């Protein structure tokens, strides 16, 4: 199964004391080849940026250290 290993940066708002502060959240996930376009749209709608995309093969989660 063809999969992409996607690393993205998404801004998330967290409450720190009484003010709202913007904080970036980085995440890496495996996305099936067929769902790549939908995932790309989702990240961009959230105001995030895609940092890195790699082609990954094998079981889901195996390439990111998850078993």
Predicted model as a PDB file, atoms N, CA, C, CB and O in Angstrom, pLDDT in the B-factor column:
MODEL        1                                                                  
ATOM      1  N   UNK A   1       0.843  -1.185   0.000  1.00 73.00           N  
ATOM      2  CA  UNK A   1       0.000   0.000   0.000  1.00 73.00           C  
ATOM      3  C   UNK A   1       0.883   1.241   0.000  1.00 73.00           C  
ATOM      4  CB  UNK A   1      -0.956   0.002   1.219  1.00 73.00           C  
ATOM      5  O   UNK A   1       1.816   1.357   0.794  1.00 73.00           O  
ATOM      6  N   UNK A   2       0.573   2.166  -0.903  1.00 81.00           N  
ATOM      7  CA  UNK A   2       1.352   3.400  -0.970  1.00 81.00           C  
ATOM      8  C   UNK A   2       0.819   4.398   0.043  1.00 81.00           C  
ATOM      9  CB  UNK A   2       1.315   4.002  -2.393  1.00 81.00           C  
ATOM     10  O   UNK A   2      -0.386   4.635   0.133  1.00 81.00           O  
ATOM     11  N   UNK A   3       1.736   4.976   0.802  1.00 85.00           N  
ATOM     12  CA  UNK A   3       1.358   5.956   1.818  1.00 85.00           C  
ATOM     13  C   UNK A   3       2.363   7.103   1.814  1.00 85.00           C  
ATOM     14  CB  UNK A   3       1.280   5.298   3.224  1.00 85.00           C  
ATOM     15  O   UNK A   3       3.515   6.939   1.412  1.00 85.00           O  
ATOM     16  N   UNK A   4       1.909   8.247   2.262  1.00 88.00           N  
ATOM     17  CA  UNK A   4       2.775   9.406   2.440  1.00 88.00           C  
ATOM     18  C   UNK A   4       2.979   9.627   3.931  1.00 88.00           C  
ATOM     19  CB  UNK A   4       2.173  10.675   1.762  1.00 88.00           C  
ATOM     20  O   UNK A   4       2.039   9.542   4.721  1.00 88.00           O  
ATOM     21  N   UNK A   5       4.224   9.912   4.302  1.00 90.00           N  
ATOM     22  CA  UNK A   5       4.523  10.331   5.674  1.00 90.00           C  
ATOM     23  C   UNK A   5       4.585  11.855   5.644  1.00 90.00           C  
ATOM     24  CB  UNK A   5       5.885   9.690   6.217  1.00 90.00           C  
ATOM     25  O   UNK A   5       5.499  12.434   5.057  1.00 90.00           O  
ATOM     26  N   UNK A   6       3.614  12.499   6.277  1.00 92.00           N  
ATOM     27  CA  UNK A   6       3.448  13.945   6.200  1.00 92.00           C  
ATOM     28  C   UNK A   6       3.811  14.587   7.527  1.00 92.00           C  
ATOM     29  CB  UNK A   6       2.009  14.307   5.807  1.00 92.00           C  
ATOM     30  O   UNK A   6       3.313  14.183   8.578  1.00 92.00           O  
ATOM     31  N   UNK A   7       4.680  15.588   7.476  1.00 92.00           N  
ATOM     32  CA  UNK A   7       4.994  16.390   8.652  1.00 92.00           C  
ATOM     33  C   UNK A   7       4.435  17.782   8.399  1.00 92.00           C  
ATOM     34  CB  UNK A   7       6.546  16.429   8.940  1.00 92.00           C  
ATOM     35  O   UNK A   7       4.752  18.415   7.392  1.00 92.00           O  
ATOM     36  N   UNK A   8       3.595  18.258   9.328  1.00 92.00           N  
ATOM     37  CA  UNK A   8       2.944  19.553   9.131  1.00 92.00           C  
ATOM     38  C   UNK A   8       3.006  20.379  10.414  1.00 92.00           C  
ATOM     39  CB  UNK A   8       1.479  19.363   8.686  1.00 92.00           C  
ATOM     40  O   UNK A   8       3.216  19.855  11.508  1.00 92.00           O  
ATOM     41  N   UNK A   9       2.817  21.668  10.243  1.00 90.00           N  
ATOM     42  CA  UNK A   9       2.802  22.623  11.350  1.00 90.00           C  
ATOM     43  C   UNK A   9       1.457  23.336  11.316  1.00 90.00           C  
ATOM     44  CB  UNK A   9       3.999  23.648  11.256  1.00 90.00           C  
ATOM     45  O   UNK A   9       1.116  23.978  10.323  1.00 90.00           O  
ATOM     46  N   UNK A  10       0.691  23.223  12.403  1.00 86.00           N  
ATOM     47  CA  UNK A  10      -0.643  23.809  12.461  1.00 86.00           C  
ATOM     48  C   UNK A  10      -0.728  24.743  13.665  1.00 86.00           C  
ATOM     49  CB  UNK A  10      -1.734  22.705  12.540  1.00 86.00           C  
ATOM     50  O   UNK A  10      -0.368  24.346  14.773  1.00 86.00           O  
ATOM     51  N   UNK A  11      -1.196  25.974  13.473  1.00 82.00           N  
ATOM     52  CA  UNK A  11      -1.351  26.874  14.614  1.00 82.00           C  
ATOM     53  C   UNK A  11      -2.527  26.447  15.486  1.00 82.00           C  
ATOM     54  CB  UNK A  11      -1.543  28.320  14.135  1.00 82.00           C  
ATOM     55  O   UNK A  11      -3.596  26.118  14.970  1.00 82.00           O  
ATOM     56  N   UNK A  12      -2.338  26.451  16.789  1.00 73.00           N  
ATOM     57  CA  UNK A  12      -3.430  26.134  17.708  1.00 73.00           C  
ATOM     58  C   UNK A  12      -3.452  27.186  18.802  1.00 73.00           C  
ATOM     59  CB  UNK A  12      -3.273  24.702  18.312  1.00 73.00           C  
ATOM     60  O   UNK A  12      -2.408  27.657  19.252  1.00 73.00           O  
ATOM     61  N   UNK A  13      -4.643  27.544  19.218  1.00 63.00           N  
ATOM     62  CA  UNK A  13      -4.765  28.564  20.256  1.00 63.00           C  
ATOM     63  C   UNK A  13      -4.880  27.892  21.613  1.00 63.00           C  
ATOM     64  CB  UNK A  13      -5.985  29.481  19.995  1.00 63.00           C  
ATOM     65  O   UNK A  13      -5.709  27.006  21.818  1.00 63.00           O  
ATOM     66  N   UNK A  14      -4.035  28.328  22.533  1.00 62.00           N  
ATOM     67  CA  UNK A  14      -4.094  27.811  23.896  1.00 62.00           C  
ATOM     68  C   UNK A  14      -4.237  28.983  24.852  1.00 62.00           C  
ATOM     69  CB  UNK A  14      -2.831  26.963  24.237  1.00 62.00           C  
ATOM     70  O   UNK A  14      -3.781  30.090  24.568  1.00 62.00           O  
ATOM     71  N   UNK A  15      -4.860  28.733  25.962  1.00 55.00           N  
ATOM     72  CA  UNK A  15      -5.019  29.804  26.962  1.00 55.00           C  
ATOM     73  C   UNK A  15      -3.822  29.810  27.898  1.00 55.00           C  
ATOM     74  CB  UNK A  15      -6.338  29.625  27.771  1.00 55.00           C  
ATOM     75  O   UNK A  15      -3.534  28.817  28.567  1.00 55.00           O  
ATOM     76  N   UNK A  16      -3.146  30.914  27.935  1.00 55.00           N  
ATOM     77  CA  UNK A  16      -2.043  31.102  28.866  1.00 55.00           C  
ATOM     78  C   UNK A  16      -2.391  32.323  29.719  1.00 55.00           C  
ATOM     79  CB  UNK A  16      -0.659  31.286  28.110  1.00 55.00           C  
ATOM     80  O   UNK A  16      -2.419  33.453  29.231  1.00 55.00           O  
ATOM     81  N   UNK A  17      -2.651  32.075  30.981  1.00 55.00           N  
ATOM     82  CA  UNK A  17      -3.125  33.099  31.918  1.00 55.00           C  
ATOM     83  C   UNK A  17      -4.405  33.731  31.394  1.00 55.00           C  
ATOM     84  CB  UNK A  17      -2.044  34.184  32.144  1.00 55.00           C  
ATOM     85  O   UNK A  17      -5.386  33.013  31.200  1.00 55.00           O  
ATOM     86  N   UNK A  18      -4.445  35.033  31.154  1.00 53.00           N  
ATOM     87  CA  UNK A  18      -5.690  35.668  30.727  1.00 53.00           C  
ATOM     88  C   UNK A  18      -5.701  36.021  29.253  1.00 53.00           C  
ATOM     89  CB  UNK A  18      -5.934  36.904  31.533  1.00 53.00           C  
ATOM     90  O   UNK A  18      -6.736  36.429  28.725  1.00 53.00           O  
ATOM     91  N   UNK A  19      -4.581  35.875  28.583  1.00 55.00           N  
ATOM     92  CA  UNK A  19      -4.533  36.266  27.177  1.00 55.00           C  
ATOM     93  C   UNK A  19      -4.486  35.026  26.283  1.00 55.00           C  
ATOM     94  CB  UNK A  19      -3.311  37.172  26.908  1.00 55.00           C  
ATOM     95  O   UNK A  19      -4.098  33.942  26.720  1.00 55.00           O  
ATOM     96  N   UNK A  20      -4.880  35.203  25.053  1.00 60.00           N  
ATOM     97  CA  UNK A  20      -4.812  34.099  24.099  1.00 60.00           C  
ATOM     98  C   UNK A  20      -3.505  34.224  23.311  1.00 60.00           C  
ATOM     99  CB  UNK A  20      -6.057  34.100  23.138  1.00 60.00           C  
ATOM    100  O   UNK A  20      -3.141  35.302  22.842  1.00 60.00           O  
ATOM    101  N   UNK A  21      -2.827  33.116  23.184  1.00 62.00           N  
ATOM    102  CA  UNK A  21      -1.529  33.116  22.524  1.00 62.00           C  
ATOM    103  C   UNK A  21      -1.533  32.051  21.431  1.00 62.00           C  
ATOM    104  CB  UNK A  21      -0.379  32.863  23.545  1.00 62.00           C  
ATOM    105  O   UNK A  21      -2.093  30.970  21.611  1.00 62.00           O  
ATOM    106  N   UNK A  22      -0.919  32.357  20.320  1.00 66.00           N  
ATOM    107  CA  UNK A  22      -0.857  31.418  19.208  1.00 66.00           C  
ATOM    108  C   UNK A  22       0.351  30.514  19.384  1.00 66.00           C  
ATOM    109  CB  UNK A  22      -0.793  32.163  17.853  1.00 66.00           C  
ATOM    110  O   UNK A  22       1.452  30.990  19.664  1.00 66.00           O  
ATOM    111  N   UNK A  23       0.153  29.222  19.223  1.00 75.00           N  
ATOM    112  CA  UNK A  23       1.240  28.271  19.398  1.00 75.00           C  
ATOM    113  C   UNK A  23       1.201  27.284  18.235  1.00 75.00           C  
ATOM    114  CB  UNK A  23       1.133  27.533  20.772  1.00 75.00           C  
ATOM    115  O   UNK A  23       0.131  26.797  17.870  1.00 75.00           O  
ATOM    116  N   UNK A  24       2.356  26.989  17.655  1.00 80.00           N  
ATOM    117  CA  UNK A  24       2.420  26.058  16.533  1.00 80.00           C  
ATOM    118  C   UNK A  24       2.563  24.634  17.031  1.00 80.00           C  
ATOM    119  CB  UNK A  24       3.580  26.410  15.600  1.00 80.00           C  
ATOM    120  O   UNK A  24       3.320  24.370  17.966  1.00 80.00           O  
ATOM    121  N   UNK A  25       1.844  23.725  16.415  1.00 84.00           N  
ATOM    122  CA  UNK A  25       1.898  22.316  16.761  1.00 84.00           C  
ATOM    123  C   UNK A  25       2.402  21.543  15.548  1.00 84.00           C  
ATOM    124  CB  UNK A  25       0.504  21.793  17.223  1.00 84.00           C  
ATOM    125  O   UNK A  25       1.823  21.628  14.465  1.00 84.00           O  
ATOM    126  N   UNK A  26       3.483  20.790  15.734  1.00 88.00           N  
ATOM    127  CA  UNK A  26       4.016  19.961  14.668  1.00 88.00           C  
ATOM    128  C   UNK A  26       3.523  18.534  14.863  1.00 88.00           C  
ATOM    129  CB  UNK A  26       5.567  20.016  14.639  1.00 88.00           C  
ATOM    130  O   UNK A  26       3.450  18.050  15.993  1.00 88.00           O  
ATOM    131  N   UNK A  27       3.182  17.859  13.767  1.00 88.00           N  
ATOM    132  CA  UNK A  27       2.789  16.460  13.864  1.00 88.00           C  
ATOM    133  C   UNK A  27       3.225  15.713  12.616  1.00 88.00           C  
ATOM    134  CB  UNK A  27       1.269  16.330  14.066  1.00 88.00           C  
ATOM    135  O   UNK A  27       3.389  16.307  11.550  1.00 88.00           O  
ATOM    136  N   UNK A  28       3.411  14.416  12.756  1.00 90.00           N  
ATOM    137  CA  UNK A  28       3.753  13.541  11.644  1.00 90.00           C  
ATOM    138  C   UNK A  28       2.738  12.413  11.606  1.00 90.00           C  
ATOM    139  CB  UNK A  28       5.209  12.990  11.775  1.00 90.00           C  
ATOM    140  O   UNK A  28       2.447  11.802  12.634  1.00 90.00           O  
ATOM    141  N   UNK A  29       2.203  12.134  10.435  1.00 89.00           N  
ATOM    142  CA  UNK A  29       1.228  11.065  10.321  1.00 89.00           C  
ATOM    143  C   UNK A  29       1.346  10.397   8.964  1.00 89.00           C  
ATOM    144  CB  UNK A  29      -0.192  11.597  10.538  1.00 89.00           C  
ATOM    145  O   UNK A  29       1.836  10.989   8.003  1.00 89.00           O  
ATOM    146  N   UNK A  30       0.889   9.154   8.900  1.00 88.00           N  
ATOM    147  CA  UNK A  30       0.846   8.427   7.636  1.00 88.00           C  
ATOM    148  C   UNK A  30      -0.513   8.652   6.991  1.00 88.00           C  
ATOM    149  CB  UNK A  30       1.118   6.909   7.848  1.00 88.00           C  
ATOM    150  O   UNK A  30      -1.553   8.503   7.633  1.00 88.00           O  
ATOM    151  N   UNK A  31      -0.490   9.012   5.713  1.00 90.00           N  
ATOM    152  CA  UNK A  31      -1.722   9.262   4.979  1.00 90.00           C  
ATOM    153  C   UNK A  31      -1.743   8.340   3.761  1.00 90.00           C  
ATOM    154  CB  UNK A  31      -1.838  10.768   4.554  1.00 90.00           C  
ATOM    155  O   UNK A  31      -0.782   8.323   2.991  1.00 90.00           O  
ATOM    156  N   UNK A  32      -2.818   7.573   3.572  1.00 89.00           N  
ATOM    157  CA  UNK A  32      -2.921   6.738   2.374  1.00 89.00           C  
ATOM    158  C   UNK A  32      -2.874   7.596   1.107  1.00 89.00           C  
ATOM    159  CB  UNK A  32      -4.219   5.909   2.408  1.00 89.00           C  
ATOM    160  O   UNK A  32      -3.327   8.741   1.102  1.00 89.00           O  
ATOM    161  N   UNK A  33      -2.330   7.034   0.054  1.00 87.00           N  
ATOM    162  CA  UNK A  33      -2.171   7.729  -1.223  1.00 87.00           C  
ATOM    163  C   UNK A  33      -3.506   8.291  -1.720  1.00 87.00           C  
ATOM    164  CB  UNK A  33      -1.577   6.780  -2.273  1.00 87.00           C  
ATOM    165  O   UNK A  33      -3.551   9.403  -2.247  1.00 87.00           O  
ATOM    166  N   UNK A  34      -4.588   7.530  -1.556  1.00 89.00           N  
ATOM    167  CA  UNK A  34      -5.899   7.939  -2.050  1.00 89.00           C  
ATOM    168  C   UNK A  34      -6.458   9.139  -1.286  1.00 89.00           C  
ATOM    169  CB  UNK A  34      -6.868   6.779  -1.960  1.00 89.00           C  
ATOM    170  O   UNK A  34      -7.236   9.912  -1.845  1.00 89.00           O  
ATOM    171  N   UNK A  35      -6.076   9.307  -0.021  1.00 90.00           N  
ATOM    172  CA  UNK A  35      -6.608  10.389   0.820  1.00 90.00           C  
ATOM    173  C   UNK A  35      -5.694  11.603   0.896  1.00 90.00           C  
ATOM    174  CB  UNK A  35      -6.859   9.875   2.209  1.00 90.00           C  
ATOM    175  O   UNK A  35      -5.940  12.510   1.691  1.00 90.00           O  
ATOM    176  N   UNK A  36      -4.649  11.634   0.086  1.00 89.00           N  
ATOM    177  CA  UNK A  36      -3.650  12.688   0.191  1.00 89.00           C  
ATOM    178  C   UNK A  36      -4.245  14.070  -0.071  1.00 89.00           C  
ATOM    179  CB  UNK A  36      -2.513  12.424  -0.778  1.00 89.00           C  
ATOM    180  O   UNK A  36      -3.972  15.015   0.670  1.00 89.00           O  
ATOM    181  N   UNK A  37      -5.056  14.190  -1.120  1.00 92.00           N  
ATOM    182  CA  UNK A  37      -5.600  15.505  -1.475  1.00 92.00           C  
ATOM    183  C   UNK A  37      -6.519  16.028  -0.374  1.00 92.00           C  
ATOM    184  CB  UNK A  37      -6.363  15.431  -2.811  1.00 92.00           C  
ATOM    185  O   UNK A  37      -6.468  17.214  -0.048  1.00 92.00           O  
ATOM    186  N   UNK A  38      -7.350  15.176   0.198  1.00 93.00           N  
ATOM    187  CA  UNK A  38      -8.263  15.572   1.275  1.00 93.00           C  
ATOM    188  C   UNK A  38      -7.487  16.030   2.511  1.00 93.00           C  
ATOM    189  CB  UNK A  38      -9.199  14.404   1.642  1.00 93.00           C  
ATOM    190  O   UNK A  38      -7.853  17.016   3.151  1.00 93.00           O  
ATOM    191  N   UNK A  39      -6.414  15.309   2.839  1.00 91.00           N  
ATOM    192  CA  UNK A  39      -5.589  15.671   4.002  1.00 91.00           C  
ATOM    193  C   UNK A  39      -4.872  17.000   3.770  1.00 91.00           C  
ATOM    194  CB  UNK A  39      -4.558  14.561   4.299  1.00 91.00           C  
ATOM    195  O   UNK A  39      -4.759  17.819   4.682  1.00 91.00           O  
ATOM    196  N   UNK A  40      -4.392  17.207   2.552  1.00 92.00           N  
ATOM    197  CA  UNK A  40      -3.713  18.459   2.210  1.00 92.00           C  
ATOM    198  C   UNK A  40      -4.674  19.643   2.354  1.00 92.00           C  
ATOM    199  CB  UNK A  40      -3.148  18.394   0.769  1.00 92.00           C  
ATOM    200  O   UNK A  40      -4.293  20.686   2.887  1.00 92.00           O  
ATOM    201  N   UNK A  41      -5.903  19.491   1.886  1.00 93.00           N  
ATOM    202  CA  UNK A  41      -6.904  20.546   2.015  1.00 93.00           C  
ATOM    203  C   UNK A  41      -7.226  20.825   3.475  1.00 93.00           C  
ATOM    204  CB  UNK A  41      -8.174  20.165   1.263  1.00 93.00           C  
ATOM    205  O   UNK A  41      -7.374  21.982   3.868  1.00 93.00           O  
ATOM    206  N   UNK A  42      -7.336  19.771   4.284  1.00 91.00           N  
ATOM    207  CA  UNK A  42      -7.659  19.922   5.707  1.00 91.00           C  
ATOM    208  C   UNK A  42      -6.595  20.726   6.432  1.00 91.00           C  
ATOM    209  CB  UNK A  42      -7.814  18.553   6.368  1.00 91.00           C  
ATOM    210  O   UNK A  42      -6.913  21.615   7.222  1.00 91.00           O  
ATOM    211  N   UNK A  43      -5.316  20.414   6.162  1.00 90.00           N  
ATOM    212  CA  UNK A  43      -4.210  21.128   6.811  1.00 90.00           C  
ATOM    213  C   UNK A  43      -4.211  22.601   6.404  1.00 90.00           C  
ATOM    214  CB  UNK A  43      -2.855  20.475   6.449  1.00 90.00           C  
ATOM    215  O   UNK A  43      -4.024  23.481   7.245  1.00 90.00           O  
ATOM    216  N   UNK A  44      -4.419  22.865   5.124  1.00 90.00           N  
ATOM    217  CA  UNK A  44      -4.393  24.247   4.646  1.00 90.00           C  
ATOM    218  C   UNK A  44      -5.578  25.056   5.150  1.00 90.00           C  
ATOM    219  CB  UNK A  44      -4.368  24.273   3.134  1.00 90.00           C  
ATOM    220  O   UNK A  44      -5.434  26.249   5.416  1.00 90.00           O  
ATOM    221  N   UNK A  45      -6.753  24.434   5.289  1.00 90.00           N  
ATOM    222  CA  UNK A  45      -7.922  25.144   5.813  1.00 90.00           C  
ATOM    223  C   UNK A  45      -7.735  25.533   7.271  1.00 90.00           C  
ATOM    224  CB  UNK A  45      -9.171  24.286   5.664  1.00 90.00           C  
ATOM    225  O   UNK A  45      -8.285  26.535   7.728  1.00 90.00           O  
ATOM    226  N   UNK A  46      -6.946  24.729   8.009  1.00 85.00           N  
ATOM    227  CA  UNK A  46      -6.671  25.039   9.409  1.00 85.00           C  
ATOM    228  C   UNK A  46      -5.615  26.137   9.535  1.00 85.00           C  
ATOM    229  CB  UNK A  46      -6.212  23.781  10.150  1.00 85.00           C  
ATOM    230  O   UNK A  46      -5.314  26.574  10.645  1.00 85.00           O  
ATOM    231  N   UNK A  47      -5.056  26.583   8.423  1.00 86.00           N  
ATOM    232  CA  UNK A  47      -4.040  27.627   8.452  1.00 86.00           C  
ATOM    233  C   UNK A  47      -2.642  27.080   8.655  1.00 86.00           C  
ATOM    234  CB  UNK A  47      -4.351  28.611   9.532  1.00 86.00           C  
ATOM    235  O   UNK A  47      -1.729  27.827   9.006  1.00 86.00           O  
ATOM    236  N   UNK A  48      -2.461  25.784   8.438  1.00 89.00           N  
ATOM    237  CA  UNK A  48      -1.169  25.147   8.653  1.00 89.00           C  
ATOM    238  C   UNK A  48      -0.317  25.105   7.404  1.00 89.00           C  
ATOM    239  CB  UNK A  48      -1.365  23.760   9.166  1.00 89.00           C  
ATOM    240  O   UNK A  48      -0.757  25.462   6.311  1.00 89.00           O  
ATOM    241  N   UNK A  49       0.908  24.661   7.592  1.00 91.00           N  
ATOM    242  CA  UNK A  49       1.848  24.502   6.483  1.00 91.00           C  
ATOM    243  C   UNK A  49       2.387  23.083   6.495  1.00 91.00           C  
ATOM    244  CB  UNK A  49       3.009  25.534   6.573  1.00 91.00           C  
ATOM    245  O   UNK A  49       2.667  22.524   7.556  1.00 91.00           O  
ATOM    246  N   UNK A  50       2.530  22.508   5.319  1.00 92.00           N  
ATOM    247  CA  UNK A  50       3.117  21.178   5.196  1.00 92.00           C  
ATOM    248  C   UNK A  50       4.626  21.361   5.120  1.00 92.00           C  
ATOM    249  CB  UNK A  50       2.563  20.407   3.936  1.00 92.00           C  
ATOM    250  O   UNK A  50       5.139  22.034   4.226  1.00 92.00           O  
ATOM    251  N   UNK A  51       5.336  20.747   6.080  1.00 92.00           N  
ATOM    252  CA  UNK A  51       6.774  20.932   6.183  1.00 92.00           C  
ATOM    253  C   UNK A  51       7.520  19.929   5.309  1.00 92.00           C  
ATOM    254  CB  UNK A  51       7.222  20.803   7.636  1.00 92.00           C  
ATOM    255  O   UNK A  51       8.449  20.294   4.588  1.00 92.00           O  
ATOM    256  N   UNK A  52       7.103  18.650   5.377  1.00 92.00           N  
ATOM    257  CA  UNK A  52       7.830  17.615   4.652  1.00 92.00           C  
ATOM    258  C   UNK A  52       6.876  16.490   4.274  1.00 92.00           C  
ATOM    259  CB  UNK A  52       9.006  17.071   5.496  1.00 92.00           C  
ATOM    260  O   UNK A  52       5.982  16.135   5.042  1.00 92.00           O  
ATOM    261  N   UNK A  53       7.077  15.931   3.078  1.00 91.00           N  
ATOM    262  CA  UNK A  53       6.287  14.790   2.619  1.00 91.00           C  
ATOM    263  C   UNK A  53       7.258  13.742   2.091  1.00 91.00           C  
ATOM    264  CB  UNK A  53       5.243  15.212   1.515  1.00 91.00           C  
ATOM    265  O   UNK A  53       8.121  14.040   1.264  1.00 91.00           O  
ATOM    266  N   UNK A  54       7.109  12.503   2.579  1.00 90.00           N  
ATOM    267  CA  UNK A  54       7.937  11.394   2.119  1.00 90.00           C  
ATOM    268  C   UNK A  54       7.032  10.261   1.670  1.00 90.00           C  
ATOM    269  CB  UNK A  54       8.909  10.917   3.233  1.00 90.00           C  
ATOM    270  O   UNK A  54       5.929  10.098   2.192  1.00 90.00           O  
ATOM    271  N   UNK A  55       7.493   9.481   0.706  1.00 86.00           N  
ATOM    272  CA  UNK A  55       6.754   8.302   0.286  1.00 86.00           C  
ATOM    273  C   UNK A  55       7.123   7.162   1.220  1.00 86.00           C  
ATOM    274  CB  UNK A  55       7.056   7.936  -1.202  1.00 86.00           C  
ATOM    275  O   UNK A  55       8.301   6.844   1.382  1.00 86.00           O  
ATOM    276  N   UNK A  56       6.113   6.542   1.840  1.00 81.00           N  
ATOM    277  CA  UNK A  56       6.346   5.458   2.785  1.00 81.00           C  
ATOM    278  C   UNK A  56       5.597   4.222   2.318  1.00 81.00           C  
ATOM    279  CB  UNK A  56       5.907   5.859   4.217  1.00 81.00           C  
ATOM    280  O   UNK A  56       4.538   4.327   1.698  1.00 81.00           O  
ATOM    281  N   UNK A  57       6.145   3.054   2.615  1.00 72.00           N  
ATOM    282  CA  UNK A  57       5.487   1.811   2.232  1.00 72.00           C  
ATOM    283  C   UNK A  57       5.365   0.913   3.452  1.00 72.00           C  
ATOM    284  CB  UNK A  57       6.264   1.095   1.101  1.00 72.00           C  
ATOM    285  O   UNK A  57       5.997   1.163   4.478  1.00 72.00           O  
ATOM    286  N   UNK A  58       4.557  -0.126   3.343  1.00 59.00           N  
ATOM    287  CA  UNK A  58       4.443  -1.081   4.440  1.00 59.00           C  
ATOM    288  C   UNK A  58       3.201  -0.864   5.261  1.00 59.00           C  
ATOM    289  CB  UNK A  58       5.645  -1.001   5.325  1.00 59.00           C  
ATOM    290  O   UNK A  58       2.275  -0.178   4.829  1.00 59.00           O  
ATOM    291  N   UNK A  59       3.174  -1.450   6.457  1.00 62.00           N  
ATOM    292  CA  UNK A  59       2.028  -1.341   7.354  1.00 62.00           C  
ATOM    293  C   UNK A  59       1.845   0.075   7.857  1.00 62.00           C  
ATOM    294  CB  UNK A  59       2.185  -2.286   8.525  1.00 62.00           C  
ATOM    295  O   UNK A  59       2.812   0.827   7.980  1.00 62.00           O  
ATOM    296  N   UNK A  60       0.610   0.439   8.148  1.00 58.00           N  
ATOM    297  CA  UNK A  60       0.326   1.759   8.675  1.00 58.00           C  
ATOM    298  C   UNK A  60       0.932   1.908  10.057  1.00 58.00           C  
ATOM    299  CB  UNK A  60      -1.180   2.014   8.718  1.00 58.00           C  
ATOM    300  O   UNK A  60       0.706   1.066  10.926  1.00 58.00           O  
ATOM    301  N   UNK A  61       1.699   2.967  10.273  1.00 57.00           N  
ATOM    302  CA  UNK A  61       2.328   3.213  11.562  1.00 57.00           C  
ATOM    303  C   UNK A  61       3.723   2.643  11.692  1.00 57.00           C  
ATOM    304  CB  UNK A  61       1.484   2.661  12.631  1.00 57.00           C  
ATOM    305  O   UNK A  61       4.452   3.039  12.601  1.00 57.00           O  
ATOM    306  N   UNK A  62       4.124   1.735  10.828  1.00 59.00           N  
ATOM    307  CA  UNK A  62       5.429   1.089  10.952  1.00 59.00           C  
ATOM    308  C   UNK A  62       6.579   2.060  10.675  1.00 59.00           C  
ATOM    309  CB  UNK A  62       5.514  -0.096  10.002  1.00 59.00           C  
ATOM    310  O   UNK A  62       7.649   1.932  11.269  1.00 59.00           O  
ATOM    311  N   UNK A  63       6.372   3.017   9.791  1.00 56.00           N  
ATOM    312  CA  UNK A  63       7.455   3.933   9.409  1.00 56.00           C  
ATOM    313  C   UNK A  63       7.617   5.105  10.352  1.00 56.00           C  
ATOM    314  CB  UNK A  63       7.218   4.451   8.029  1.00 56.00           C  
ATOM    315  O   UNK A  63       8.602   5.838  10.254  1.00 56.00           O  
ATOM    316  N   UNK A  64       6.682   5.302  11.261  1.00 58.00           N  
ATOM    317  CA  UNK A  64       6.788   6.437  12.178  1.00 58.00           C  
ATOM    318  C   UNK A  64       7.097   5.974  13.603  1.00 58.00           C  
ATOM    319  CB  UNK A  64       5.491   7.255  12.163  1.00 58.00           C  
ATOM    320  O   UNK A  64       6.977   6.752  14.549  1.00 58.00           O  
ATOM    321  N   UNK A  65       7.486   4.733  13.753  1.00 57.00           N  
ATOM    322  CA  UNK A  65       7.858   4.231  15.079  1.00 57.00           C  
ATOM    323  C   UNK A  65       6.689   3.700  15.868  1.00 57.00           C  
ATOM    324  CB  UNK A  65       8.521   5.309  15.864  1.00 57.00           C  
ATOM    325  O   UNK A  65       6.861   3.325  17.028  1.00 57.00           O  
ATOM    326  N   UNK A  66       5.502   3.651  15.285  1.00 53.00           N  
ATOM    327  CA  UNK A  66       4.331   3.113  15.968  1.00 53.00           C  
ATOM    328  C   UNK A  66       4.103   1.677  15.535  1.00 53.00           C  
ATOM    329  CB  UNK A  66       3.083   3.971  15.682  1.00 53.00           C  
ATOM    330  O   UNK A  66       4.247   1.355  14.355  1.00 53.00           O  
ATOM    331  N   UNK A  67       3.750   0.812  16.471  1.00 48.00           N  
ATOM    332  CA  UNK A  67       3.484  -0.580  16.110  1.00 48.00           C  
ATOM    333  C   UNK A  67       2.070  -0.965  16.464  1.00 48.00           C  
ATOM    334  CB  UNK A  67       4.466  -1.515  16.801  1.00 48.00           C  
ATOM    335  O   UNK A  67       1.664  -2.104  16.233  1.00 48.00           O  
TER     336      UNK A  67                                                      
ENDMDL                                                                          
END                                                                             
